[in-house]
Amino acid sequence: MSSANPANPANPANQIPWEVRPLEGGASETFLALEAAMPVVSIASLNLKTCQISDRVAEVLARPELEKFDYIPASDRDRIVGVLHRPEAGQRGNSRDISEDISVREAMQPLDESLLISANASLLSYIENADRSFYRLVAREEEIIGIVTPSDLQKFPVRPLLFCAIALVELLLAEWLRQNYRQEDWLAVLSEKRRAIIAQRWLDWGSDNTALDLVSVTEFCDKRDAALNLGAFASKNAARKKLKDIEWLRHAVMHSGDYALTPENAQRVSRTMRQAREAIVILQNALGDALG
């Protein structure tokens, strides 16, 4: 296997690549900008369907226009004062049994601050904490304008944020390998099959000017396994599980998959986003001045 040379040996013109690398763009600054630019209202359902607190529960739950909603805002005249949970949703939310024919006032979850989120709140922050609540009512100033639930993690505005975090984890893994080990050292901890695939990719991609070095042609699993085997993380087993979750979400996002079709998967997405942030901090701290 040829050594990685900044001047691509497979390039007939032997062109020298630009010195700028992806991580020189300022990862932390990018996340701050994303937090400010992408509000949670961008994924909220704004056309609220409500009921009145004087309505009977059985009648409300039977309405065709409300059948697809687990959480139904309840109004007293024109003001939302609580949320009616469907019985099956209530079981997940530890709500009381509302199958009996009682009024919405008696069955609803009364409104309090824990049920609210600002329309301008960071979408990134919501993604990371979506598994900790079954829904939030979206408020703008004094008015409740919508509702957001973990199922909304399927929506398009979420996907660029997920991709950004996952891409940064992979870029940091690659840079950690470059800064700490020669290519023969990190290659040695991978299987013979993976080394052969990397060698072929270097021949294919190097001739097309799409690879700076051998790290550039590795897959996420290669970077993950090499970094784990070489001690990038204090707890190898715990880190392996988290990185596999990140890889699962990476593939789903990259291939436009439906990664949050169930409550369990939506919770996994939220948990995985927190794990990605943890991995980013660990790798940034390990690289230190090398990122500057």
N, C-alpha and C positions, 0 to 999 in steps of 0.2 A: 504494500500500500504506500503510495507516495505521500510525502509529508505535505501538510497544509502550508501553502506559501501565499502571502498576500497578493503576489503576482500570480494569477491563476495559470498553472502549468498547462491546463487543458485549453486555454484560450489562445488561438493562433496569433492574435495581435499582442498577447502578453500584456494586456492593459492593467494598469494599477487602479484598484478600486478606490472610491472615495474613503476618506478617513472617518467620516461621520458614521456612528453606529446607532442603532435604535434607542438604546438606553441613555444616550446623550440628550434626548429630548426633554428630560425632566419628568420622571414618573410620578413623583409626589405632587408636583404642580398640576399634572394632568388630572389626577383624582380630585384635587380641590376644585378644579374648573368643572369637572363633571358633576360634582356634588352641587355646585351652584347653578349649573345650567339646566339640569334635568329634575324638575319637581315631580312629586308623587301624583299631582293632578293629571299628569300626562297619561296615566294608565287607569285612572278612576272611572267608574261608571257614573255619569253625570245625570242621566235621565232617571231620577229616583222614582220608584214605584212605592207608594206609601199606603198605609191604612190609618184609620182613626182609632183612638184609644177606646171609644165606645163600641166599636165593632165586636162581634163575636168571633172568637178564634177559629172555630170550625168553618165559618163562612169565609173568613179571610184566606185560610189555607186552601180552600176549594176554588178560589178565583183563578180562571185560566191565565190571566195576565201575570199572576204571581207564582205560578207553578214552578218556574225554574230558579226561584230565589230562596236561599236558605235563611237569609236575614232580611227582614222587612221593616224599614223605619216606620215608627208609629207617631202620628201627629195628634196634637191637641189643637184643633182649629188649623192654623197654618204654621204651627211651630212643632218641629220634631222633638219629642220628649223621651223617646226610648226606642228599643228595637225588639221586634217579635222574632224569636228563633223557631224554626220548624223543629218538630220533635227529634228527628234524626240528627239535625245540626246541633240541637241543644245537648244531645248526649255527648258530642265532641266538646262542646263548650261548657259542660257541667251545669247546664240550665235545668230548671225544674220541668217536670212532665206537664206538657200543655195540651194533652190529647182530650181532656174534658172540655165541655162546652162552657167556657168562661169568657170574660171580656178580655180584650187586648190589654187593657190597663192592668188587669190582675196577672197576666202571663208575661208581659214584656220585661226586658232588661232595662231598667231606668237609665236615662242618659247621665253619664258622668265623664270627667276629663279623660279617663283611661280608654274611652271608646272613640276619641277624637284624634285627628291628625291634621295639621295645617296643609292647605293646598300647595303651599310653597316649600313644604318639607322636602328634604333630599330624597330622591327616588333611590339612590344608592343605599342610603341608610335604611329605607323601608325594605329593600330587598334583603338586606342582612338580618332584619328582625321580623320578617313576615311570618315566620313559623311560631312567633310568640303571641300572636293574636289571631282570632278567626276572621276578624274584619275590623276596619276603622272607618268611621264617618269622616268625610273630608270637609273641612270647614274653611271658609274664606271670611275673615273678619267675624261678624256675628251670625253668618248664615251657613247652614249645612248644605253643601251643593252636590255631594256625591258620596259614594262608598267604594272602598278598595278592599279586596280580599286576596289571599294567596293565589287563587286561580288566575288573577291578573298578571302573575309573573310570566304567563304565556305571551303577553302582548309585546309587540315589536319594540317599543322604547326600552324594554328591559334588556333585550339581546345585545345591543352595543356595549352596555355596561358590563354584562357578564363576560363578553369577549375581551374587553379591555383588561379586566382583572386576570383572566386566564392567560391571555397573551403575555402579560407582564410576568406572571409566574414562570412561564416557559423561557422568556428572554433572560430572566435572572438566573434560572438554572443553567442556561447555556453560558452566561458570563461567569458564573461561579466555577464551572469546569475550566473555562479558558484561563482564568486568573490563577487557579490553584494547581493545575495538573497539565503535564505535557499530553499530547494526544495519545501516545502509546500507553500512558498510565491509565487514563479513563477508559480507553478502548479495552484494556486487559480485563476489566471487571464486567464486561458484557459477554454474552454468549457468542459462540462462533457463528451462529446463524445471523445474529444481529450485526456482527462485525462485517460479514459478507454483504449484507444488504447496504450498510453504510458505505462500503468500498464501491459498490456498483452505483449508488446514488452520487457519489463524488465524481465518478466518471461522467455520468449523465448530466448532472446539474452544473458541474464545473465548466463544461464546454459551452454552456448557455449563459454564463455569467450570473447565475442565481445562487451561488454558494461562495461564501468568504473562506470557509475552512470546513473541516470534517464535522464540527459541532453543528454547523449550519444545515447539514443534511440528515441529522438525526431526527427521530420522531420523539414525541413527548415521553413515551415509555423509556426510550434510551437515556434521555437526560435525567428522568426520574430515577431509574435504576442505578445509573452511574453516580449520581449525587448521593443517593441513599447508601450505596456500598462504600463510598469514600468519606462518609461522615459529615455531610452537610447539615444534618439535623441531629439534635441530642438524643431523641428517642426514635430509633429507626422504624420500629413496628407501628407506632402511632402515626409517624409521618407518612409511612407507606399507605396506610388506609386513607388518610386525608388526600394525598396526591392521586390516589386511584379515583376518589370521588371527583376531584378536579378534572381528571382525564375524562371521566364519564360525561361531565357537563360540557367539557370542551368539544367532544365529538357531537353531542346533541346540538350545541349552538352552531358549530361549523357546518353541520348538515341540515340546518333548519328543522331540527327535530321537535317533537312535542314532549318537552321535558317536564311539564307540570300539569299533566292531565288528571292526576289524582292528588288528594290532600297530602298523601305520604311523599309523593315526588316533589310537590311544591315545597314541603318542609325540607326535603333533602337539598333542593336548590338553595334555599336560604342558608342552611347550615354550611353548604359547600362554599358559598360566597364568603362567609366568615373565615372558613379554613383557608381560602385563597388569600385573604388579607393577612392572616397569620403567617403564611408561607412567605408572602412578600416582605413583611417586616423582618423575619428571620434572615432571609437572603440578602436584603439590603444592609442589615447590620453586619453580616459576615463579609460583605464586599467592601463596606466602608468607603475609604478614599478612592478605591478602584472605580467607583461610579462617577467620580468627579471628572 
